[in-house]
Amino acid sequence: MLGPFYVGEHLVLAHGADLAQGLADPLAISAPGKQPLITHVFVAGDPYLGSDAVFGVKPSLVAELAREGDHARLEYHFVLTSP
């Protein structure tokens, strides 16, 4: 039996997706004279990439983490367009 989810969660479950989302780093990027960008980058290898609750995972938004001692680094290049 489903719990007290909102309607969107029922639709996600009806399509066979999981309510979990992949590990993502949300970003807001801006530069003078350019269109601002709000997006996220997913971490490669996350077990939820194939069942993202909001269907937001695209191959172009997946990047590898580079381990550096006790830290990790994610490198990704963004292109901002002019308005």
KOLKE-504894 format. One line per 4 residues: number of its first residue (from 1); their letters; for each residue x, y, z of N, C-alpha, C. Coordinates in nm, 3 decimals. Layout:
// KOLKE-504894
NUM) A) X/Y/Z/X/Y/Z/X/Y/Z; ...
END
This chain:
// KOLKE-504894
1) MLGP) 0.084/-0.118/0.000/0.000/0.000/0.000/0.088/0.124/0.000; 0.049/0.223/-0.079/0.124/0.346/-0.086/0.094/0.436/0.033; 0.194/0.507/0.075/0.178/0.601/0.186/0.117/0.731/0.139; 0.119/0.832/0.223/0.058/0.962/0.191/0.147/1.047/0.101
5) FYVG) 0.182/0.994/-0.017/0.267/1.067/-0.111/0.184/1.170/-0.185; 0.250/1.265/-0.244/0.179/1.357/-0.331/0.159/1.290/-0.467; 0.076/1.348/-0.552/0.037/1.285/-0.679/0.158/1.251/-0.765; 0.258/1.339/-0.770/0.376/1.314/-0.853/0.448/1.187/-0.813
9) EHLV) 0.454/1.158/-0.684/0.519/1.035/-0.639/0.442/0.912/-0.685; 0.311/0.918/-0.686/0.231/0.806/-0.736/0.260/0.783/-0.884; 0.273/0.891/-0.961/0.303/0.878/-1.104/0.441/0.817/-1.127; 0.538/0.860/-1.048/0.673/0.805/-1.060/0.671/0.656/-1.032
13) LAHG) 0.605/0.616/-0.925/0.597/0.474/-0.890/0.521/0.394/-0.996; 0.417/0.452/-1.055/0.339/0.383/-1.158/0.423/0.356/-1.282; 0.524/0.437/-1.307/0.612/0.417/-1.423/0.730/0.328/-1.391; 0.732/0.272/-1.272/0.837/0.177/-1.235/0.966/0.242/-1.189
17) ADLA) 0.965/0.371/-1.164/1.086/0.438/-1.118/1.095/0.430/-0.966; 1.209/0.466/-0.914/1.233/0.467/-0.771/1.214/0.611/-0.721; 1.175/0.629/-0.596/1.162/0.764/-0.542/1.298/0.822/-0.505; 1.402/0.741/-0.510/1.535/0.790/-0.480/1.593/0.860/-0.603
21) QGLA) 1.682/0.954/-0.578/1.751/1.022/-0.686/1.898/0.987/-0.680; 1.963/0.996/-0.795/2.105/0.972/-0.799/2.180/1.082/-0.725; 2.301/1.052/-0.682/2.384/1.148/-0.613/2.420/1.259/-0.711; 2.377/1.381/-0.681/2.401/1.493/-0.771/2.448/1.614/-0.693
25) DPLA) 2.525/1.697/-0.760/2.571/1.822/-0.703/2.496/1.934/-0.773; 2.403/2.002/-0.704/2.329/2.111/-0.768/2.418/2.233/-0.786; 2.400/2.302/-0.898/2.485/2.416/-0.931/2.404/2.531/-0.987; 2.443/2.652/-0.952/2.390/2.774/-1.013/2.512/2.849/-1.065
29) ISAP) 2.517/2.871/-1.196/2.635/2.929/-1.260/2.594/3.057/-1.331; 2.675/3.161/-1.316/2.645/3.285/-1.387/2.775/3.357/-1.421; 2.767/3.444/-1.521/2.879/3.527/-1.562/2.821/3.653/-1.626; 2.889/3.766/-1.611/2.837/3.890/-1.671/2.812/3.875/-1.821
33) GKQP) 2.694/3.916/-1.866/2.660/3.912/-2.008/2.617/3.775/-2.060; 2.602/3.677/-1.973/2.564/3.541/-2.015/2.435/3.500/-1.948; 2.364/3.405/-2.008/2.244/3.349/-1.949/2.283/3.266/-1.827; 2.217/3.285/-1.712/2.249/3.201/-1.596/2.204/3.057/-1.620
37) LITH) 2.268/2.966/-1.554/2.239/2.823/-1.569/2.220/2.761/-1.431; 2.110/2.691/-1.413/2.086/2.613/-1.292/2.074/2.467/-1.336; 2.160/2.382/-1.285/2.163/2.243/-1.328/2.220/2.157/-1.216; 2.252/2.036/-1.248/2.318/1.945/-1.155/2.403/1.849/-1.234
41) VFVA) 2.505/1.794/-1.169/2.592/1.693/-1.230/2.583/1.570/-1.142; 2.554/1.457/-1.206/2.542/1.331/-1.134/2.676/1.261/-1.127; 2.695/1.181/-1.024/2.819/1.107/-1.004/2.810/0.971/-1.073; 2.905/0.945/-1.162/2.909/0.818/-1.235/2.917/0.701/-1.137
45) GDPY) 2.847/0.594/-1.168/2.851/0.475/-1.085/2.746/0.471/-0.975; 2.671/0.580/-0.958/2.567/0.580/-0.855/2.460/0.477/-0.891; 2.418/0.394/-0.797/2.320/0.289/-0.829/2.182/0.341/-0.867; 2.150/0.467/-0.838/2.018/0.521/-0.869/2.013/0.597/-1.002
49) LGSD) 2.121/0.600/-1.077/2.120/0.675/-1.203/2.013/0.625/-1.300; 1.988/0.497/-1.301/1.890/0.440/-1.393/1.747/0.451/-1.348; 1.724/0.496/-1.225/1.587/0.503/-1.175/1.560/0.636/-1.106; 1.618/0.743/-1.157/1.603/0.875/-1.097/1.456/0.915/-1.090
53) AVFG) 1.414/0.965/-0.976/1.273/0.997/-0.951/1.218/1.106/-1.041; 1.301/1.196/-1.086/1.251/1.306/-1.170/1.299/1.292/-1.314; 1.354/1.177/-1.349/1.397/1.147/-1.486/1.493/1.254/-1.538; 1.580/1.306/-1.451/1.669/1.414/-1.489/1.808/1.371/-1.530
57) VKPS) 1.838/1.241/-1.525/1.973/1.195/-1.558/1.988/1.185/-1.710; 2.086/1.258/-1.761/2.124/1.249/-1.902/2.272/1.214/-1.905; 2.316/1.137/-2.004/2.458/1.103/-2.009/2.550/1.225/-2.004; 2.506/1.336/-2.061/2.590/1.456/-2.062/2.602/1.521/-1.924
61) LVAE) 2.521/1.478/-1.827/2.525/1.533/-1.692/2.588/1.437/-1.591; 2.658/1.335/-1.639/2.723/1.236/-1.551/2.874/1.255/-1.563; 2.941/1.264/-1.448/3.086/1.282/-1.447/3.149/1.190/-1.343; 3.276/1.160/-1.364/3.353/1.075/-1.273/3.408/1.156/-1.157
65) LARE) 3.413/1.096/-1.040/3.480/1.156/-0.925/3.626/1.112/-0.927; 3.715/1.206/-0.904/3.857/1.173/-0.892/3.892/1.176/-0.744; 3.941/1.065/-0.692/3.979/1.056/-0.550/4.115/1.121/-0.532; 4.124/1.207/-0.431/4.249/1.274/-0.399/4.270/1.267/-0.248
69) GDHA) 4.328/1.158/-0.202/4.346/1.138/-0.058/4.211/1.119/0.009; 4.179/1.204/0.105/4.051/1.193/0.173/3.945/1.284/0.111; 3.973/1.339/-0.005/3.879/1.425/-0.077/3.847/1.365/-0.214; 3.745/1.419/-0.276/3.712/1.381/-0.412/3.693/1.507/-0.494
73) RLEY) 3.725/1.500/-0.623/3.713/1.615/-0.713/3.629/1.572/-0.833; 3.534/1.656/-0.868/3.451/1.633/-0.985/3.481/1.746/-1.084; 3.525/1.710/-1.203/3.558/1.811/-1.303/3.456/1.805/-1.416; 3.403/1.922/-1.450/3.300/1.930/-1.554/3.310/2.067/-1.618
77) HFVL) 3.291/2.076/-1.749/3.301/2.203/-1.820/3.162/2.249/-1.863; 3.131/2.376/-1.832/3.003/2.434/-1.868/3.024/2.542/-1.973; 2.925/2.559/-2.060/2.928/2.665/-2.160/2.804/2.750/-2.138; 2.825/2.879/-2.112/2.714/2.972/-2.095/2.693/3.048/-2.226
81) TSP) 2.569/3.071/-2.260/2.539/3.142/-2.385/2.499/3.286/-2.357; 2.511/3.368/-2.459/2.468/3.508/-2.448/2.317/3.516/-2.464; 2.255/3.615/-2.397/2.108/3.627/-2.407/2.064/3.666/-2.548
END
